[in-house]
Structures are given as C-alpha cells and as structure tokens.
Amino acid sequence: MRRRRHTAKEHGPDPVDIHVGRQLRLARELAGSTQTDIGNELGMSFQVVQKYEQGEIRVSASRLFQLAALLGRPVGYFFAGFENIAAGRDQIERNEIELIRAFRLIRNPEIRLCLERLLREIGGGSRSEPTDHD
C-alpha cells in the first residue's frame, strides 16, 4: 500500500515553507518593498508573493535564488533560524522591523552608537564595550 503524499491543502503548509515565507516577508519589509514590487520585478502577481509568504505554496529553488538576489540576501538567509522554531523562540515583531529600518536611515555613526548604548541600557543589557561594527 502506497503512502499518501503530504499536501498543504489537506495537511496545512510544511513548517519549513512557513519559515521560508516569514523570512521572505521580513527581507521584503526590511528592503521597504511591497508584495506588488516583488511580483512586478519577477513577473508574477502579488498574490503569488503573498502565498509564498504565508507558506501556502512552496518557493522553488530557482525562484528562491531570484528572490535572494533581488532582496540582497544569501539563499541560506531564508533557512536561518529554523532550528530556533522548535525551541519556541519568538519571531521578529513588526515594531522591531520598523526600528531596524529607522536605525538604518541614521547616517551619523556617533548617533547610531549612542542609540545602541541607550537601548542596551534601557533593556538591561550588560554589554558596554563597542563592537567591531560600532
């Protein structure tokens, strides 16, 4: 007797597809792009991008490669952190994305360093030494 295939329609999306979709959405939002922008750039509808992001349809290897190039990310980025899902760690929240985007707009390195230190202090972080990227 042959085993039935796992389908998203019957069984729900695969956890890997959901993770890849979330990473796609995060990369898109950090880039300041809309689903329509991505769709237009790659010759597909925004609905397809939406379904990728929700894990409803799998992103093929060639499409993932195109998305990575378009969003300036390595292909491995889309799988990064998947092992953390099993450990129950939270996903990045929308307000965190907005903070990252706003932080990246600050061109003055001294202001960036001050903000980073302030946030660490408020958050109770103990790291006070500047890092290589500071």
ABEGO torsion letter per residue (X at the ends): XBBBBBBAAAAEBBAAAAAAAAAAAAAAAAAGBBAAAAAAAAGBBAAAAAAAAAGABBBBAAAAAAAAAAAGBBAAAAABGAAAAAAGBBBBBAAAAAAAAAAAABABAAAAAAAAAAAAAAAGBABABBBAAX
